[in-house]
């Protein structure tokens, strides 16, 4: 276990609470500064890492930026290093309307703990910069508390361990999701996917997991073994079963609306194994992803799961870590098992 990672499962949820507080504080600052787009970035937890992650965001444009890892030579990287505000043309996205980016260092107890960025369709003057810096005091205090515990990074899916770690990896998606676009208007089909992901992710976060990536009609999640491998697998399997029940209730509401969605089912694969976080992509827009045998096995289980029923599959290692409170049946391969429910 890495230094600074909390072993208390309840305490580790503080990271989620802090991010929500920072998002609320950011919304309030945007109103007072007079802009509609903003974000908060923090350094990766390893001292040697030069990149920053988007911790909180507000506005349509910044939502699209959240998967981007900002490098040491980015605007945020320079502000984090120098502790001085910067303003320039928005480097993240191009559009017909030129926007300006104002980056403010978040300082707590004399140290830079993060960077707040604001986007606007105007040049920011010295008065704007001074006001933004003054208004970011509460955000800086919350960010300082967040970066103090690397376990908080893990809770929001930003933890970047320097060596492989282990976790219960959950890979979920909808079979025949493309059929939604055949029988529904595009807006309704997208709404179905959004409802499915919202309910699934709510269950995962409530159970103490975190979300690493959305995959169109699915998601990649993990449950860290802060309370031991057995407990991590139990939480992952319990969340998968509860998410499946939530999907069934959601599907019933679709069918009650006379939508032809009978062929859509939930598939979830769970594997316990190693993973490693990495930044993938061109230097200008790298995205944090997780790789490793656990991720591969969970994805493979999900891909090979039956497509004509709701199903939760676990690999052999996860099955060995489960207690007698769960009933398992044979899966589609020799090393997979179907979760039949609580015994």
C-alpha distance (Angstrom), angle and dihedral (degrees) to the residues before:
residue distance angle dihedral
X1 . . .
X2 3.78 . .
X3 3.81 122.3 .
X4 3.76 112.6 -91.9
X5 3.80 96.3 23.5
X6 3.78 108.9 127.5
X7 3.80 117.7 -127.8
X8 3.79 91.0 -159.0
X9 3.81 109.2 97.2
X10 3.81 94.0 -158.7
X11 3.80 93.1 48.4
X12 3.80 91.4 50.2
X13 3.82 89.6 65.2
X14 3.82 87.0 69.2
X15 3.81 87.5 86.8
X16 3.81 91.3 64.5
X17 3.80 91.4 47.0
X18 3.80 92.2 49.8
X19 3.79 93.3 49.8
X20 3.81 90.3 52.0
X21 3.81 90.3 49.2
X22 3.81 90.4 49.9
X23 3.82 91.2 49.9
X24 3.82 90.7 51.9
X25 3.80 91.5 47.3
X26 3.81 90.5 47.8
X27 3.81 91.6 53.4
X28 3.81 89.6 52.3
X29 3.82 92.4 49.6
X30 3.81 91.6 50.1
X31 3.80 89.9 56.6
X32 3.80 92.8 49.2
X33 3.80 94.7 45.2
X34 3.81 92.0 45.4
X35 3.84 102.0 -120.9
X36 3.81 132.0 112.8
X37 3.82 102.3 -148.8
X38 3.78 128.0 63.7
X39 3.78 145.9 141.4
X40 3.80 142.7 -170.9
X41 3.80 122.3 -138.8
X42 3.80 131.2 -167.8
X43 3.79 132.3 -168.8
X44 3.80 119.7 -101.6
X45 3.82 109.9 -94.8
X46 3.82 95.9 -112.2
X47 3.83 112.6 87.7
X48 3.82 90.9 -138.2
X49 3.82 94.8 53.3
X50 3.77 115.3 102.4
X51 3.79 100.1 -167.7
X52 3.80 130.7 90.0
X53 3.80 130.5 -143.5
X54 3.79 129.1 -141.3
X55 3.80 104.7 -112.3
X56 3.82 99.4 173.4
X57 3.78 135.9 7.5
X58 3.78 141.9 176.7
X59 3.78 129.7 -164.0
X60 3.80 136.5 39.4
X61 3.82 96.8 -83.7
X62 3.79 96.5 47.1
X63 3.80 91.2 50.1
X64 3.79 87.2 65.2
X65 3.81 90.8 49.4
X66 3.79 96.8 54.0
X67 3.83 96.0 92.8
X68 3.80 91.3 53.6
X69 3.80 118.4 101.9
X70 3.81 109.9 -144.7
X71 3.81 113.6 -137.5
X72 3.80 129.1 -140.3
X73 3.83 90.3 -98.0
X74 3.80 94.1 51.5
X75 3.79 121.6 101.9
X76 3.79 90.8 -99.9
X77 3.80 91.1 46.0
X78 3.79 92.1 53.8
X79 3.81 92.6 46.8
X80 3.80 90.8 48.1
X81 3.81 90.4 52.1
X82 3.82 99.5 42.8
X83 3.79 100.8 31.8
X84 3.81 89.4 -135.6
X85 3.81 127.4 119.6
X86 3.81 119.4 -111.6
X87 3.78 134.9 -164.9
X88 3.81 128.0 -163.6
X89 3.77 144.2 136.6
X90 3.81 109.6 -60.5
X91 3.84 103.6 -88.6
X92 3.79 97.4 -169.5
X93 3.79 106.0 65.9
X94 3.79 135.0 15.9
X95 3.80 122.8 -143.5
X96 3.77 140.4 156.2
X97 3.78 89.3 -93.1
X98 3.81 113.9 61.7
X99 3.78 112.7 -131.8
X100 3.78 128.7 -164.0
X101 3.78 126.1 -137.2
X102 3.79 122.9 -144.3
X103 3.82 114.8 -167.9
X104 3.82 119.1 -164.5
X105 3.83 124.4 -170.1
X106 3.80 113.6 -123.2
X107 3.81 105.6 -137.2
X108 3.81 126.5 -170.1
X109 3.82 124.1 171.2
X110 3.80 89.5 -6.9
X111 3.82 95.5 -56.2
X112 3.80 130.7 105.6
X113 3.83 105.7 -117.5
X114 3.81 99.1 170.4
X115 3.78 146.8 -28.6
X116 3.80 131.3 -101.1
X117 3.81 117.0 -152.8
X118 3.80 127.6 -163.1
X119 3.81 128.3 -168.5
X120 3.77 124.8 -155.4
X121 3.80 141.0 158.8
X122 3.79 90.9 -119.5
X123 3.77 141.5 59.7
X124 3.79 112.0 -91.0
X125 3.79 113.6 -128.0
X126 3.78 128.8 -149.9
X127 3.81 89.4 -94.4
X128 3.83 90.7 54.8
X129 3.79 90.8 49.7
X130 3.81 92.9 49.4
X131 3.81 92.2 47.3
X132 3.81 93.0 48.3
X133 3.81 91.5 49.1
X134 3.80 91.7 49.6
X135 3.80 93.2 47.0
X136 3.83 92.8 50.9
X137 3.81 95.0 67.2
X138 3.81 95.3 100.5
X139 3.80 91.4 45.0
X140 3.82 89.9 52.3
X141 3.81 91.8 53.2
X142 3.81 92.3 50.2
X143 3.82 91.8 45.7
X144 3.81 90.2 49.9
X145 3.79 89.7 55.9
X146 3.81 90.9 46.8
X147 3.83 96.6 52.0
X148 3.82 92.1 45.2
X149 3.84 91.0 76.0
X150 3.81 118.5 46.7
X151 3.80 86.8 -160.1
X152 3.81 86.7 72.2
X153 3.81 88.7 62.9
X154 3.78 89.6 54.6
X155 3.79 92.1 53.1
X156 3.80 92.7 58.3
X157 3.81 95.3 39.3
X158 3.82 97.1 -105.4
X159 3.80 100.3 108.8
X160 3.79 111.3 125.3
X161 3.81 110.3 -169.8
X162 3.82 115.7 -163.9
X163 3.80 91.6 -135.8
X164 3.81 134.6 31.7
X165 3.78 116.1 -70.2
X166 3.79 131.7 -174.9
X167 3.78 131.6 -115.6
X168 3.77 143.8 149.4
X169 3.80 101.8 -94.2
X170 3.81 118.6 -153.2
X171 3.81 121.2 -162.2
X172 3.81 116.5 -176.7
X173 3.77 137.3 172.7
X174 3.79 144.3 149.0
X175 3.79 120.4 -99.7
X176 3.82 115.2 -134.5
X177 3.80 90.7 10.7
X178 3.81 89.5 147.6
X179 3.81 87.7 67.5
X180 3.81 88.0 69.5
X181 3.79 88.2 70.7
X182 3.82 90.4 50.2
X183 3.80 95.5 55.0
X184 3.82 102.0 29.3
X185 3.77 138.4 47.8
X186 3.80 111.4 -94.0
X187 3.82 92.2 -109.0
X188 3.82 91.8 53.1
X189 3.82 92.2 45.8
X190 3.80 91.4 51.0
X191 3.80 88.7 46.8
X192 3.82 89.5 55.0
X193 3.80 91.3 52.7
X194 3.79 91.1 46.7
X195 3.81 91.8 50.3
X196 3.81 91.0 48.9
X197 3.81 93.6 49.6
X198 3.81 92.5 43.7
X199 3.80 93.1 54.4
X200 3.79 93.6 42.2
X201 3.79 94.4 48.5
X202 3.81 92.2 45.7
X203 3.80 88.6 57.1
X204 3.82 92.6 46.6
X205 3.81 94.4 49.0
X206 3.80 92.4 45.2
X207 3.82 89.0 53.8
X208 3.81 91.4 52.9
X209 3.81 99.1 -99.4
X210 3.79 129.1 127.3
X211 3.80 133.7 -139.2
X212 3.79 119.0 -123.0
X213 3.77 102.4 177.1
X214 3.81 143.3 -1.8
X215 3.79 113.1 -135.0
X216 3.79 105.4 -165.3
X217 3.80 98.5 -96.1
X218 3.79 95.3 15.1
X219 3.77 147.9 33.5
X220 3.80 141.3 -132.6
X221 3.80 114.0 -136.2
X222 3.79 138.5 169.4
X223 3.77 140.0 -155.7
X224 3.81 113.2 -152.6
X225 3.83 117.4 -143.6
X226 3.81 95.7 -121.1
X227 3.79 86.9 137.4
X228 3.83 95.4 35.8
X229 3.83 134.9 -74.8
X230 3.81 93.9 -85.4
X231 3.80 92.8 53.6
X232 3.83 91.9 45.4
X233 3.81 91.4 54.1
X234 3.82 92.2 45.3
X235 3.79 90.4 51.7
X236 3.80 91.6 47.2
X237 3.82 94.0 48.6
X238 3.80 92.3 44.0
X239 3.81 90.1 51.0
X240 3.82 90.9 48.3
X241 3.79 92.5 52.0
X242 3.81 92.1 46.1
X243 3.83 91.0 46.7
X244 3.81 89.6 51.6
X245 3.81 90.4 52.2
X246 3.81 89.5 48.6
X247 3.79 90.1 51.7
X248 3.80 92.1 50.3
X249 3.80 90.5 53.5
X250 3.81 89.4 48.0
X251 3.80 92.0 49.1
X252 3.81 90.4 51.0
X253 3.80 88.6 56.7
X254 3.82 89.6 51.3
X255 3.79 91.6 50.1
X256 3.82 90.5 47.5
X257 3.80 86.4 58.1
X258 3.83 87.4 57.1
X259 3.77 92.1 -112.0
X260 3.80 113.1 155.0
X261 3.80 97.1 -125.8
X262 3.81 101.3 127.2
X263 3.82 91.7 119.5
X264 3.82 94.3 58.8
X265 3.82 116.1 98.3
X266 3.81 138.8 169.0
X267 3.80 120.0 -111.5
X268 3.81 122.9 -173.5
X269 3.80 128.8 179.8
X270 3.81 122.2 -167.1
X271 3.80 126.3 -169.6
X272 3.79 131.5 170.1
X273 3.78 113.0 -142.5
X274 3.76 149.1 97.4
X275 3.78 126.9 -43.1
X276 3.76 136.9 177.4
X277 3.79 128.3 -159.0
X278 3.78 117.3 -131.8
X279 3.78 139.6 169.9
X280 3.80 110.1 -119.2
X281 3.79 129.0 -171.1
X282 3.80 139.7 37.9
X283 3.78 116.9 -25.9
X284 3.82 92.0 -109.0
X285 3.78 94.1 57.6
X286 3.78 114.6 16.9
X287 3.78 118.9 167.4
X288 3.81 126.1 -149.7
X289 3.81 111.4 -119.6
X290 3.78 134.9 166.7
X291 3.80 121.8 -124.4
X292 3.78 134.4 179.6
X293 3.78 145.7 95.4
X294 3.80 93.6 -67.4
X295 3.81 91.0 54.0
X296 3.81 91.6 46.5
X297 3.81 93.8 49.9
X298 3.81 93.9 47.1
X299 3.82 91.1 50.1
X300 3.81 91.0 47.1
X301 3.80 92.1 50.4
X302 3.80 90.9 51.0
X303 3.81 92.2 47.6
X304 3.82 94.4 49.6
X305 3.81 95.7 43.3
X306 3.83 118.0 115.6
X307 3.79 111.0 -85.9
X308 3.80 98.2 -152.4
X309 3.80 99.6 64.8
X310 3.78 141.8 34.6
X311 3.79 107.2 -92.7
X312 3.80 142.9 172.4
X313 3.82 116.7 -159.6
X314 3.82 128.4 -171.8
X315 3.78 130.5 -168.0
X316 3.80 123.3 -119.3
X317 3.80 94.8 -96.5
X318 3.81 91.7 52.4
X319 3.81 89.8 47.8
X320 3.81 90.3 52.4
X321 3.81 90.5 51.4
X322 3.81 94.3 50.7
X323 3.79 118.5 92.9
X324 3.79 128.1 -133.6
X325 3.80 90.6 -85.0
X326 3.80 90.2 88.5
X327 3.81 129.6 67.2
X328 3.81 115.0 -140.9
X329 3.77 132.2 -170.0
X330 3.81 132.9 -171.3
X331 3.79 116.2 -71.7
X332 3.80 130.5 -147.9
X333 3.84 91.5 -85.1
X334 3.79 135.3 39.9
X335 3.82 92.0 -105.8
X336 3.80 97.9 46.1
X337 3.78 133.5 80.6
X338 3.78 132.5 -165.8
X339 3.79 117.5 -129.3
X340 3.80 105.5 -129.7
X341 3.79 95.0 -177.9
X342 3.77 141.3 -90.1
X343 3.79 112.1 -30.7
